[in-house]
């Protein structure tokens, strides 16, 4: 009986040791390296969330490439919504700073992307709140990029 109690205490102690190591490591990983996110809505269809409202895609977002400013045209990024700072949106990078872009319904037909900014659009142009609505976005508002875009 005493041996069983000692064994139980040993397992509980090992669990808590592991727990107190695993939690900080996990939190650091999710904050600095990568995290998982759910994609809802039609703006990135058909690339993401092709099922529409019936299903949502789950994606792995890479914080590392954004931290090192390694964003390229065609990357899918997550950024803070200019309409609602509490919300994150997922869009594709269409143009980088210095590029000239032909817009779709923006106030100017052509825009030169300013220094430190990017132009983002959803893949489903008719159903996307993107740079065509709010203009170039500061690249610092990007939080992460999709680990495997396409």
Beta strands, then each sheet from edge to edge (+ up, - down):
strand 1: 34-39
strand 2: 57-62
strand 3: 76-80
strand 4: 88-95
strand 5: 100-102
strand 6: 110-112
strand 7: 117-121
strand 8: 137-138
strand 9: 142-146
sheet 1: 1+ 2- 9+ 3- 4+ 7- 8+
sheet 2: 5+ 6-
end
